[in-house]
Amino acid sequence: MTAVAAQSQEPVKITVAGKITDPAFHKCVTAVKYLQEQHPETVSSECLAFFETQWEEYIKRTANKLKGVFYHHAGNHLILLNDEEYVGNSEQFATYILHRFAYMDNSMNVVYERLAANQFKKMINTSKTRKYAKLDITFNNMTNTVYFELFNDIAPRTVANFLGLCNGHTRSDGEKLGYVGTEVHRVVNGMFLQMGRITPSKAPELGCSVYGGAFEDESFHIKHTEIGLLGMCKRNGSGHSNESQFYVTMGAPLTFLDNKNVIFGRVIQGMRCLKLIEKLDTLNEKPAESVKIVGAGPYSVQ
């Protein structure tokens, strides 16, 4: 990469946003950080890295805000100037910084492919406040995986219950309960998918949580403001009645659930799978065909 003195001294804020797994996003971030280092008086920056689902939400919000030429945007990253001037993707950004800063990056693509992979792995494996999980879901003779970020810093007992049931929990009577084998049993189009209903073969009074029964609502801090949020279902809407059932928001906002249901995570990858489930034919909000969880557990990147 090379650069010379800026041709213009007019201050500029450069925003780079994109999926953390996108190599072109990291190439743009590298360029911006270098330019800010070389021109601290005129260049400031904002770099926003997103998981897949959160990137989709960000791009929708930005499109609604900026409109116009933005409707033709393509790619998993975006560059803006001064929060509102649309530049485009990495190719258009390369042209801009070449003309203004005489900056050019001739690094091979594999450099940024490795950087993207390493940054994603680092975020997943080294987080001190968040945990990660995955569910394998089968329908239409195909299996897809949905990945979740779990808010262990906000609702640790709720997260522990979810992970315990992903792994399989042995109750005091010796019966092992878990999410594997359960179904997506309720689809409310444009609102949520509900799943995780565990039916013990004996002693239902022992409950379906890792705590031996219903447990408390930990936090209503996270509101139902976006799709892909992971929340706990209630027994007949009663407070402090969390057990095994959970839902994923497919529409937003869902204000009627705020301060009633605990949000304890979010989808970070695999939202397309859930959207396909949402489109399935239903009878009384139950999918007409079986949609089954066939695998569950914690998630890490090797």
C-alpha positions in Angstrom: 0.0 0.0 0.0 1.2 3.5 -0.8 0.1 7.0 0.0 1.3 10.6 -0.4 0.1 13.9 1.1 -3.6 14.6 0.8 -4.6 16.8 -2.1 -7.3 18.5 0.0 -7.1 19.7 3.6 -10.9 19.8 4.0 -11.8 17.6 7.1 -13.7 14.4 6.4 -15.2 11.6 8.5 -15.1 8.2 6.8 -17.5 5.5 8.0 -16.8 1.9 7.0 -19.5 -0.6 7.9 -19.7 -4.2 6.9 -19.9 -7.9 7.8 -17.1 -9.0 9.9 -16.6 -12.0 7.6 -16.2 -9.9 4.5 -12.5 -9.5 3.3 -13.3 -6.3 1.3 -14.6 -4.7 4.5 -11.3 -5.3 6.3 -9.4 -3.9 3.3 -11.4 -0.7 3.6 -10.8 -0.6 7.4 -7.1 -1.0 6.9 -7.1 1.9 4.4 -9.1 4.2 6.7 -6.9 3.5 9.7 -3.8 4.2 7.7 -5.2 7.5 6.3 -6.3 8.6 9.8 -2.8 7.9 11.1 -1.2 9.8 8.3 -3.7 12.7 8.3 -4.9 13.1 11.9 -5.9 16.7 11.4 -8.2 16.1 8.5 -9.3 12.5 8.6 -11.5 10.9 11.3 -13.1 7.5 11.0 -15.8 5.1 12.3 -15.5 1.4 11.6 -18.6 -0.8 12.3 -18.3 -4.6 12.1 -21.5 -6.6 12.1 -22.6 -10.2 12.2 -24.7 -11.3 9.3 -28.2 -10.6 10.7 -27.2 -7.3 12.3 -25.6 -6.2 9.0 -28.9 -6.8 7.2 -30.7 -4.6 9.7 -28.1 -1.9 9.5 -28.3 -1.8 5.7 -32.1 -1.5 5.8 -32.0 1.4 8.3 -29.3 3.2 6.2 -31.3 2.7 3.0 -34.4 4.2 4.6 -32.3 7.1 5.8 -30.4 7.9 2.6 -32.6 6.6 -0.2 -31.7 7.7 -3.7 -28.6 6.1 -5.2 -28.3 3.9 -2.2 -30.9 1.6 -3.6 -28.4 0.3 -6.1 -25.8 -0.6 -3.4 -24.3 -4.1 -3.6 -21.9 -5.9 -1.4 -21.4 -6.7 2.3 -19.8 -3.4 3.2 -20.5 0.3 2.8 -18.5 3.5 2.9 -20.0 6.9 3.8 -18.5 10.4 4.1 -19.6 12.7 6.9 -22.4 10.3 7.9 -24.5 11.0 4.8 -22.5 11.2 1.6 -22.7 7.8 -0.2 -19.4 6.5 -1.6 -20.4 2.9 -2.2 -18.4 -0.3 -2.0 -14.6 -1.1 -1.8 -14.1 -0.5 -5.5 -15.7 3.0 -5.5 -13.9 3.8 -2.2 -10.5 2.8 -3.8 -11.2 5.3 -6.6 -12.0 8.0 -4.0 -8.9 7.6 -1.8 -6.7 7.3 -4.9 -7.8 10.6 -6.2 -7.9 12.4 -2.9 -5.0 10.8 -1.0 -3.1 9.1 -3.8 -3.5 5.9 -1.7 -3.4 2.5 -3.4 -3.4 -1.0 -1.8 -1.8 -3.7 -3.9 -2.1 -6.4 -1.3 -3.3 -9.8 -2.4 -6.9 -10.7 -1.6 -5.8 -13.7 0.5 -4.3 -11.2 3.0 -7.8 -9.9 3.8 -9.5 -13.2 3.6 -7.2 -14.4 6.4 -7.8 -11.2 8.4 -11.6 -11.6 8.1 -11.4 -15.2 9.2 -9.1 -14.4 12.1 -11.3 -11.4 13.3 -14.4 -13.6 13.2 -12.7 -16.4 15.1 -11.3 -13.9 17.6 -14.7 -12.3 18.3 -16.4 -15.7 18.8 -13.7 -17.5 20.8 -12.3 -14.7 23.0 -15.4 -12.9 24.2 -15.5 -12.6 28.0 -19.1 -11.4 28.2 -20.9 -13.3 25.4 -21.4 -17.0 24.6 -22.4 -18.6 21.3 -24.6 -21.5 20.3 -26.0 -23.2 17.2 -29.1 -25.2 16.3 -29.4 -27.5 13.3 -32.9 -27.4 11.9 -34.3 -29.9 9.4 -37.3 -29.3 7.1 -38.0 -29.8 3.4 -35.5 -32.7 3.4 -32.6 -30.2 4.1 -30.7 -29.2 7.2 -29.6 -25.6 8.0 -27.7 -24.2 10.9 -28.7 -21.1 12.9 -26.0 -19.4 15.0 -26.7 -17.3 18.1 -24.9 -14.8 20.2 -26.0 -15.2 23.8 -26.1 -12.3 26.2 -24.4 -13.9 29.2 -23.6 -10.5 30.6 -27.3 -9.6 30.8 -29.1 -12.8 31.5 -26.5 -15.5 32.7 -29.0 -17.9 34.2 -31.3 -17.8 31.2 -28.2 -18.4 28.9 -27.1 -21.3 31.1 -30.5 -22.8 30.9 -30.5 -22.5 27.1 -27.0 -24.0 26.7 -27.8 -26.7 29.2 -30.8 -27.8 27.1 -28.8 -27.6 23.9 -26.3 -30.0 25.5 -29.0 -32.2 27.1 -29.9 -32.0 30.8 -30.5 -34.9 33.1 -33.2 -34.3 35.7 -33.3 -35.5 39.3 -35.4 -38.5 38.2 -32.8 -39.5 35.6 -34.6 -38.5 32.5 -32.5 -36.6 30.0 -34.2 -33.5 28.4 -32.9 -31.4 25.6 -33.8 -29.4 22.4 -32.7 -32.1 20.0 -35.8 -33.8 18.7 -38.2 -30.9 19.5 -39.9 -28.9 16.7 -40.6 -25.3 15.6 -44.3 -25.6 16.7 -45.6 -22.1 16.2 -45.2 -19.6 13.4 -46.7 -16.1 13.7 -45.9 -14.6 10.4 -44.2 -11.2 10.6 -43.8 -11.6 14.4 -42.0 -14.6 15.7 -41.1 -18.4 15.5 -41.6 -20.4 18.7 -39.8 -23.6 19.5 -38.1 -25.6 22.2 -41.2 -27.3 23.7 -39.9 -30.3 25.7 -42.4 -32.9 26.9 -41.1 -35.2 29.6 -42.2 -38.8 29.5 -42.7 -38.8 33.2 -42.9 -36.5 36.2 -43.9 -33.3 34.3 -44.0 -31.5 37.7 -40.2 -31.6 37.8 -40.3 -29.0 35.0 -38.4 -28.5 31.8 -35.5 -26.2 32.8 -32.1 -27.0 34.1 -33.2 -25.6 37.4 -35.9 -28.2 38.0 -38.8 -25.9 37.2 -39.8 -22.4 36.1 -37.2 -19.7 36.9 -37.2 -16.0 37.3 -37.2 -13.2 34.7 -33.6 -11.8 34.8 -33.7 -8.7 32.7 -36.0 -6.6 30.5 -33.1 -4.4 29.4 -33.2 -5.5 25.7 -36.4 -4.5 23.9 -38.0 -6.1 20.9 -36.6 -3.5 18.4 -35.2 -5.7 15.6 -35.5 -9.1 14.0 -33.5 -12.1 15.0 -33.7 -11.5 18.8 -33.9 -14.6 21.0 -36.4 -14.5 23.8 -38.0 -16.8 26.5 -41.6 -17.8 26.3 -43.9 -17.6 29.3 -46.5 -20.0 30.7 -49.8 -18.4 30.0 -48.0 -15.0 30.1 -47.2 -15.3 33.7 -44.2 -13.6 35.2 -41.2 -15.7 36.3 -42.4 -18.8 34.3 -39.4 -19.4 32.0 -38.6 -23.1 31.3 -37.5 -24.4 27.9 -39.6 -22.7 25.2 -38.1 -19.8 23.3 -38.8 -17.6 20.3 -37.0 -15.7 17.6 -38.4 -12.3 16.4 -39.3 -12.2 12.7 -40.7 -8.7 12.8 -40.0 -5.5 14.8 -40.8 -3.6 16.9 -42.9 -6.0 19.1 -43.6 -3.6 21.9 -46.3 -5.7 23.4 -43.5 -8.1 24.5 -41.3 -5.4 26.1 -40.9 -5.7 29.9 -42.7 -9.0 29.8 -40.4 -11.5 28.0 -36.6 -11.8 28.5 -34.4 -11.3 25.5 -31.2 -13.3 26.0 -29.5 -13.5 22.6 -29.7 -12.8 18.9 -29.2 -14.6 15.6 -25.9 -13.8 14.1 -26.1 -16.1 11.1 -28.7 -18.3 9.5 -31.6 -15.9 9.4 -32.4 -17.0 5.9 -33.3 -20.5 7.3 -35.8 -18.9 9.7 -37.3 -16.8 7.0 -37.9 -19.9 4.9 -39.6 -21.6 7.9 -41.8 -18.5 8.3 -43.0 -19.0 4.7 -44.1 -22.6 5.2 -47.8 -23.4 5.1 -49.4 -23.5 8.6 -52.5 -24.8 10.2 -53.5 -22.8 13.4 -50.0 -21.3 13.4 -48.4 -24.8 13.4 -46.2 -25.7 10.3 -48.0 -28.2 8.1 -44.8 -30.2 7.8 -42.3 -31.2 10.5 -39.6 -28.6 11.3 -37.3 -30.3 13.7 -34.2 -29.4 15.7 -31.7 -32.2 15.0 -28.6 -30.8 16.5 -27.8 -28.2 19.3 -24.8 -27.1 21.3 -22.2 -24.4 22.0 -20.5 -22.8 19.0 -16.8 -22.0 18.5 -14.5 -21.5 15.5 -11.7 -23.9 14.9 
